[in-house]
Amino acid sequence: MTTFLQCKDRRIPLDKEGYLRNLDDWDEEVAGRLAEDCDILLSDAHWEIIHAVRQFHRQFQLSPPMRPLVKLVRQELGEEKGRSLYLMKLFGGSAARTVNRIAGLPRPANCI
């Protein structure tokens, strides 16, 4: 059974874990609704990571698990933000899964 995310006048199909079935359905409005479902109110700090993760996915066709996510954020946004603790404060204990979900990307491989 397919679940849906209601986003204004659109019904967007999700997989059983709440990830978008179609990457092309993503936009910032959809991201906001996905974040709401995770009890996250998106700030500029969230958006810079979301956009970095989407760029990474465009380049490598890979949803980054935690270690590569930390490395990516460190390279793109600096040492202070490139720490797992920083990411967990923004996106919760399963930061890699959550940021990829909000970014409209598939679940990262090797994420429990």
N, C-alpha and C positions, 0 to 999 in steps of 0.2 A: 504494500500500500504506500502510495506517495503522499508525503505531507507537503503542505504549501506554506509559504510566507506571504501574508497579505501586505502589499505595499501600495497604498492608495488604490488605484483601479487595476492593479496587476496582481495575479496569483502566480507566485514564483515557486516552481517545484524544488523540493529539497530531498536529499537522500535520508536514510533512516537515522543518520547521525547529525542532521541539521546543516550539512554542507550543500551548496548550490549544485544542482544537477548539471546546469549549463553555465559555464564561466561567463558567457556573453550576457547573462541576466544581471550581472553586477553593475551597480553604479553607487554613488555615495549615499543615496537615499536607502538603497538596499542594505548597504553597510551599516547605516544607522539603525535599521530595524533588526539586523542580525546582532548588533551590539546590545540593543535593548533586551533581546532574548537572553543575553549573557549578563544582564544587569550592569552594563557598562555604558556610561555617557561619554561619547567620543570627544576628546579635546585635541588641540593642535599636536600634543605629544603623541597621541594615538595615531593621528593621520600621517605624520611623517614616517612612522614605522609601517603602517599599512601600505603607503605608496612605495616605500623601499622594497617591501616583500612582493608587491605586485610586479615591480620592475625586475626583481630577481627571477620571478616565475616566468616573465616574458623572455628573459635572456636564456634561462636554463631549463625551462619546462619542468621545474621542480618546486614543490612546496617545502620550504626549509624546516627541518626539525630543530630542536632547541639549540644544539651546538652551532650549526651553521647559521641559525637566526642571530645568535649572539654575535658571531663573527661578522655577519653582514651589517648589523646595526653599529657595531664598533667601527667598521670601515666607513660606513656612510654617514654616521651621525656623531661619532666621537667616542672616546674611551668611557666617559661617564655614563652614557646611555647604553653602551655595549656591554651590559652586565645582566646576567640572568635575573638578579634581584630587581633591577629596574623594570625589566619586562614583566616580571610576575606582579609587581605593584600595579602596572597598567592593565594587564590582561589576565591576572589570576594565576593560580598554580599551574595550569596547563597552558602557559602562554603561547607556545608554538601552535598548538591546536586552535586556540581561540583566535589568535591574530590571522592565521590562514583562513579560518572560517569567516571572520568578518571581512577579510580581503576578497572573499568570493572564490577562494582556491580550494583544491582538494585537500583532504586530511594528509598531513605529512607522513611519509613512511617512517616506521620505527618509533612512532609516538604511541605510548601506552594510553 
